[in-house]
Amino acid sequence: MRNLTRPGRSGPAAALVLVALVLAGCSSEDGAEGGTPAEPSADRPTGTSAPAEPDSSDPAPAQESEDGDTIAPEPVRPISVLGLAEQRHRGDRLRLGAVREQTAAYTSYDITYRSRSSLPGGGEESYTISGVLNVPTGRGPFPAVVLAHGYIDPDVYVRGQGMTRERGYLASRGYVALHVDYRNHAESDDDPDYQRRMRLGYTADVINAVKALRASPDVPVDDDRMAMFGRSMGGGVILKALVVEPGLVQAAAPWASVSSLEADNYRQFIAGDPSDAAMVSHGTPAQNPDFWRDNSSRPAFDRITEPVLMVHGRYDDTCPPPWASATQRALVAAGVDSQLAWYEDGHAFGPAFNAAMDRTIAFFDARLA
């Protein structure tokens, strides 16, 4: 990637929707709109909808053709968002390390945890993931937020980089904040296949961070009051996490997110970048549109059960504002309780950072009450 401050409901209905979307291919009109969207005032959310009732989680049954023959459901591609959903994720062994910082409001620790996931066809993969944990002063239990950072070259990334401001802000307002480094970053274990597998391991690491935090006897977390918060690439990571494990958390906030269609992200960040060659080993979106759509969160938004607050800057020149508008429309169309808040700011959020954080925390306070 380049130029990036560098991503329910299931059952018969969801399966039919997904098949229809996959057959439709990857249209460049989905999220690749031109111009500036007509937005409301900077602080006002748009497009809120009431959450729909989740469907059954049973797998799609076989169907019958017109002549009565049984038609087996289409198999899920192993390297795909729904392929990741078929794996079992079991994060655990969260360990507190050195104290990084201590203030009147919170203590910050280096941490590690184990990110474990089953593999298609049997077996398991397990990675030790590093990160930074801020714990508010007091006895708790506290609500918690797992943070997914944006793209930073893994070769230069250092532990806890990318969301330091957000982590401190949340902890000072009474939230445990766990910043995930992802595999292949900082002191985390390396996954030699992470690029070929479309970085879906990042999503597995965030899901497993939530589970490891819940399982830890050393961190006073309220298990029923947890959220996810991602910036830029991390926004895309948590949208995929919401699809993969509906009901994992109680709310989510993607900030300045990449597109929910991977073909858009290919055109913006990957095309022509030799460092991302492994991601193109499956073909480009033009050559293999079904593969890239299957690795997008948008076609499976109907699996999401959590309320979502999207936050985006009107002047974001890294993740174009029309991407946020397209993702918001798709979330609402899928029945997700979602809102989009616009701010007069760019990708990194400078002048509007405090106002956007106050709005995000108010959203978490209301949904995690």
C-alpha distance (Angstrom), angle and dihedral (degrees) to the residues before:
residue distance angle dihedral
M1 . . .
R2 3.72 . .
N3 3.80 138.2 .
L4 3.82 91.3 27.8
T5 3.77 124.3 118.9
R6 3.32 72.9 -123.8
P7 11.20 117.4 -81.3
G8 17.57 164.1 -65.1
R9 2.73 122.9 155.7
S10 3.76 124.2 77.1
G11 3.73 136.3 146.7
P12 3.79 136.3 92.3
A13 3.79 96.0 -35.9
A14 3.80 93.3 49.4
A15 3.81 91.9 46.2
L16 3.82 92.2 53.1
V17 3.81 91.0 48.2
L18 3.81 91.1 50.7
V19 3.82 93.2 49.1
A20 3.78 90.4 50.9
L21 3.78 92.2 50.0
V22 3.79 93.9 47.5
L23 3.82 91.9 49.8
A24 3.77 88.9 50.9
G25 3.79 90.0 63.9
C26 3.78 126.6 -146.6
S27 3.78 108.8 -49.2
S28 3.77 115.6 -161.6
E29 3.79 88.3 -140.4
D30 3.82 91.8 70.2
G31 3.77 103.5 95.6
A32 3.81 95.4 -22.0
E33 3.78 96.3 99.7
G34 3.75 121.8 147.2
G35 3.77 128.5 -129.7
T36 3.79 130.9 27.5
P37 3.80 118.5 -56.4
A38 3.78 118.4 -118.2
E39 3.77 99.9 -109.5
P40 3.80 133.0 178.8
S41 3.78 124.0 -118.7
A42 3.79 114.4 -44.1
D43 3.80 98.3 -100.1
R44 3.80 98.8 39.9
P45 3.82 120.8 101.4
T46 3.79 119.1 -135.8
G47 3.76 137.7 -153.0
T48 3.80 100.9 20.4
S49 3.78 114.2 176.2
A50 3.77 133.4 -178.6
P51 3.81 113.5 -101.7
A52 3.77 114.2 -102.5
E53 3.79 122.7 -129.5
P54 3.82 110.4 -94.0
D55 3.78 117.8 -114.0
S56 3.78 125.2 -127.9
S57 3.80 115.4 -70.4
D58 3.81 92.4 -136.7
P59 3.82 114.9 122.7
A60 3.79 118.8 -102.8
P61 3.81 110.9 -85.7
A62 3.77 124.3 -130.7
Q63 3.80 113.4 -87.1
E64 3.79 132.2 -143.6
S65 3.78 127.4 -119.6
E66 3.81 121.8 -134.9
D67 3.82 90.9 -91.8
G68 3.81 92.1 51.5
D69 3.81 98.8 -102.1
T70 3.80 116.9 142.3
I71 3.81 114.9 -111.1
A72 3.80 113.9 -156.5
P73 3.82 115.7 -136.2
E74 3.79 113.9 -100.2
P75 3.84 109.6 -93.9
V76 3.78 118.2 -112.8
R77 3.80 115.7 -112.0
P78 3.85 108.5 -113.4
I79 3.81 92.4 -137.0
S80 3.79 98.3 54.2
V81 3.78 141.0 89.8
L82 3.80 91.4 -98.7
G83 3.79 89.7 44.7
L84 3.80 87.5 58.1
A85 3.81 88.1 49.3
E86 3.80 89.6 58.8
Q87 3.80 90.9 57.8
R88 3.79 122.1 86.3
H89 3.81 115.2 -121.1
R90 3.80 120.0 -157.0
G91 3.79 114.5 173.5
D92 3.80 117.0 -175.3
R93 3.82 146.6 133.6
L94 3.79 97.7 73.6
R95 3.81 106.8 -176.9
L96 3.81 127.1 -166.8
G97 3.80 113.5 -135.5
A98 3.78 133.7 175.9
V99 3.79 121.4 -13.9
R100 3.80 107.8 -110.6
E101 3.79 99.0 -176.6
Q102 3.78 139.2 -5.2
T103 3.79 123.9 -160.1
A104 3.78 134.1 164.0
A105 3.81 88.5 -97.2
Y106 3.82 103.4 44.0
T107 3.79 149.4 -10.6
S108 3.79 120.7 -122.9
Y109 3.83 121.7 -148.8
D110 3.77 138.2 -174.8
I111 3.81 106.3 -122.5
T112 3.77 142.4 -178.9
Y113 3.79 130.6 -162.6
R114 3.79 137.7 176.1
S115 3.80 119.1 -102.8
R116 3.83 106.6 -159.2
S117 3.79 126.0 177.5
S118 3.77 133.7 168.2
L119 3.79 116.8 -117.7
P120 3.80 128.5 -129.1
G121 3.79 107.8 -96.2
G122 3.80 93.8 21.0
G123 3.78 139.0 -59.9
E124 3.77 130.4 74.9
E125 3.78 140.3 -105.4
S126 3.78 121.8 -144.4
Y127 3.80 129.7 -171.4
T128 3.77 132.0 178.5
I129 3.80 106.5 -130.9
S130 3.79 124.1 -161.8
G131 3.78 127.1 -148.7
V132 3.77 147.4 138.6
L133 3.81 125.7 -92.2
N134 3.80 126.1 -161.8
V135 3.80 115.0 -162.4
P136 3.83 119.9 -169.3
T137 3.77 119.0 -123.8
G138 3.80 112.0 -98.1
R139 3.79 140.0 52.8
G140 3.78 101.0 -72.5
P141 2.91 144.2 156.1
F142 3.80 88.7 -147.7
P143 3.79 132.5 -170.2
A144 3.79 111.3 -108.7
V145 3.80 139.1 -145.3
V146 3.82 125.6 -161.1
L147 3.80 112.0 -148.7
A148 3.83 125.4 -146.4
H149 3.81 112.3 -165.0
G150 3.81 128.6 -147.0
Y151 3.78 127.4 -106.9
I152 3.79 117.1 -57.9
D153 3.81 118.3 160.8
P154 3.83 104.7 -94.6
D155 3.82 89.1 -137.9
V156 3.82 91.3 65.3
Y157 3.81 101.6 25.7
V158 3.82 116.7 117.1
R159 3.80 128.3 -160.6
G160 3.81 114.4 -70.8
Q161 3.81 95.0 5.6
G162 3.78 122.4 152.6
M163 3.82 105.4 30.8
T164 3.80 104.7 45.1
R165 3.81 92.8 126.6
E166 3.78 93.4 49.7
R167 3.80 93.0 46.6
G168 3.81 93.1 53.0
Y169 3.81 93.5 42.9
L170 3.80 92.3 52.6
A171 3.80 94.2 46.7
S172 3.81 92.0 48.9
R173 3.82 87.0 55.8
G174 3.79 94.7 52.2
Y175 3.82 102.6 -90.6
V176 3.78 126.6 127.1
A177 3.82 102.4 -129.4
L178 3.82 120.9 -159.8
H179 3.80 115.9 -169.8
V180 3.83 111.7 -158.6
D181 3.81 118.0 -147.5
Y182 3.88 94.0 -163.3
R183 3.79 124.3 -138.3
N184 3.83 115.1 -59.5
H185 3.83 89.9 28.6
A186 3.82 129.7 106.1
E187 3.83 110.2 -37.9
S188 3.81 94.3 -14.6
D189 3.79 120.5 118.5
D190 3.78 117.3 -96.2
D191 3.79 123.1 -112.6
P192 3.83 105.6 -158.7
D193 3.81 90.5 -159.4
Y194 3.81 99.5 47.9
Q195 3.82 95.6 110.7
R196 3.81 95.9 45.6
R197 3.80 87.6 50.2
M198 3.80 89.5 56.5
R199 3.83 93.8 -110.9
L200 3.79 90.2 -74.7
G201 3.80 85.2 141.1
Y202 3.81 87.9 74.6
T203 3.79 88.7 62.0
A204 3.81 91.1 47.6
D205 3.82 89.3 51.3
V206 3.81 92.3 53.0
I207 3.81 92.4 47.5
N208 3.78 90.1 48.6
A209 3.82 90.9 48.0
V210 3.81 89.5 59.9
K211 3.80 90.4 50.0
A212 3.80 94.1 44.7
L213 3.80 90.8 50.9
R214 3.80 91.0 51.0
A215 3.81 90.8 48.4
S216 3.81 95.8 49.4
P217 3.82 117.0 106.5
D218 3.82 89.7 -165.3
V219 3.80 100.0 62.8
P220 3.85 119.4 65.1
V221 3.81 97.2 -134.8
D222 3.80 126.3 160.4
D223 3.81 100.4 -130.8
D224 3.80 92.6 -153.5
R225 3.81 95.3 52.8
M226 3.79 108.0 62.8
A227 3.79 133.6 131.3
M228 3.81 141.1 176.5
F229 3.79 126.0 -130.1
G230 3.81 123.4 -173.0
R231 3.80 135.4 178.3
S232 3.80 126.7 -150.7
M233 3.83 106.1 -40.9
G234 3.81 85.8 10.9
G235 3.80 89.4 59.7
G236 3.77 88.0 60.2
V237 3.81 90.3 46.0
I238 3.79 93.2 57.0
L239 3.81 93.9 44.1
K240 3.79 86.4 58.1
A241 3.81 90.7 45.8
L242 3.82 90.0 54.6
V243 3.80 89.2 53.4
V244 3.81 94.6 44.5
E245 3.84 97.3 48.9
P246 3.82 112.5 21.5
G247 3.79 110.9 -163.6
L248 3.82 94.6 23.6
V249 3.82 92.8 121.4
Q250 3.79 136.9 10.1
A251 3.83 100.0 -120.7
A252 3.80 143.2 1.2
A253 3.80 137.3 -155.7
P254 3.83 121.0 -162.1
W255 3.81 110.4 -167.4
A256 3.82 122.9 -161.5
S257 3.78 86.7 -16.0
V258 3.76 129.3 -166.3
S259 3.79 115.6 -117.5
S260 3.79 121.0 -68.7
L261 3.83 86.4 -134.6
E262 3.80 112.7 71.6
A263 3.82 92.5 -151.7
D264 3.82 87.8 67.7
N265 3.80 91.0 50.7
Y266 3.80 90.2 48.2
R267 3.79 91.7 55.9
Q268 3.81 93.8 44.7
F269 3.80 101.8 41.5
I270 3.80 115.6 4.9
A271 3.81 110.2 41.8
G272 3.78 109.8 106.1
D273 3.82 95.2 1.9
P274 3.83 108.1 127.0
S275 3.83 91.8 -159.6
D276 3.81 88.3 67.2
A277 3.80 95.8 48.6
A278 3.82 92.8 117.8
M279 3.80 90.3 60.7
V280 3.79 89.4 56.5
S281 3.81 93.4 49.6
H282 3.82 85.5 96.1
G283 3.80 90.7 55.9
T284 3.77 130.4 -95.5
P285 3.81 121.8 -72.7
A286 3.80 88.2 -97.9
Q287 3.81 91.2 52.3
N288 3.82 98.3 39.9
P289 3.82 108.9 17.1
D290 3.81 95.0 162.3
F291 3.80 91.8 57.7
W292 3.80 93.6 52.1
R293 3.79 92.3 45.2
D294 3.81 90.9 49.9
N295 3.82 88.1 54.7
S296 3.81 91.4 53.4
S297 3.79 125.1 91.3
R298 3.82 97.2 -142.5
P299 3.82 99.6 76.3
A300 3.82 89.5 58.5
F301 3.80 100.5 41.5
D302 3.81 88.5 119.9
R303 3.83 87.5 74.9
I304 3.82 92.5 63.4
T305 3.81 115.4 104.9
E306 3.81 101.4 169.4
P307 3.82 125.9 90.4
V308 3.80 112.6 -107.2
L309 3.80 131.8 -152.7
M310 3.80 113.6 -164.5
V311 3.81 116.7 -162.9
H312 3.81 121.3 -167.7
G313 3.79 139.2 165.8
R314 3.80 118.6 -123.5
Y315 3.81 89.9 -137.6
D316 3.80 98.6 46.1
D317 3.82 105.3 143.0
T318 3.82 94.4 177.6
C319 3.80 101.3 53.0
P320 3.82 103.3 24.6
P321 3.82 116.8 -128.6
P322 3.83 92.3 -122.9
W323 3.81 87.5 66.5
A324 3.81 90.0 60.8
S325 3.81 91.3 47.2
A326 3.81 91.7 50.3
T327 3.80 93.1 47.3
Q328 3.81 91.2 48.3
R329 3.79 92.4 50.5
A330 3.80 90.3 49.7
L331 3.81 92.7 48.8
V332 3.80 92.4 50.9
A333 3.81 91.7 45.1
A334 3.83 88.4 53.4
G335 3.81 90.9 53.9
V336 3.80 96.7 -105.9
D337 3.82 118.4 151.6
S338 3.79 93.2 -121.1
Q339 3.79 137.6 154.3
L340 3.79 133.0 -175.6
A341 3.81 121.4 -146.9
W342 3.81 119.3 -163.9
Y343 3.81 125.1 -153.8
E344 3.78 133.5 -171.1
D345 3.79 93.0 -113.4
G346 3.78 145.3 92.6
H347 3.78 134.0 -108.9
A348 3.81 98.6 -71.2
F349 3.83 96.1 45.3
G350 3.79 111.9 -129.5
P351 3.83 116.7 158.4
A352 3.80 93.7 23.1
F353 3.81 96.6 44.2
N354 3.82 97.7 102.3
A355 3.80 93.9 44.9
A356 3.81 91.4 48.1
M357 3.80 91.7 47.8
D358 3.81 91.8 49.2
R359 3.79 89.4 51.8
T360 3.81 92.2 47.3
I361 3.79 93.0 49.6
A362 3.82 90.8 47.5
F363 3.82 87.2 52.8
F364 3.82 91.0 50.7
D365 3.83 91.6 45.0
A366 3.81 90.8 54.6
R367 3.83 96.4 43.8
L368 3.81 96.2 41.1
A369 3.80 96.4 44.3
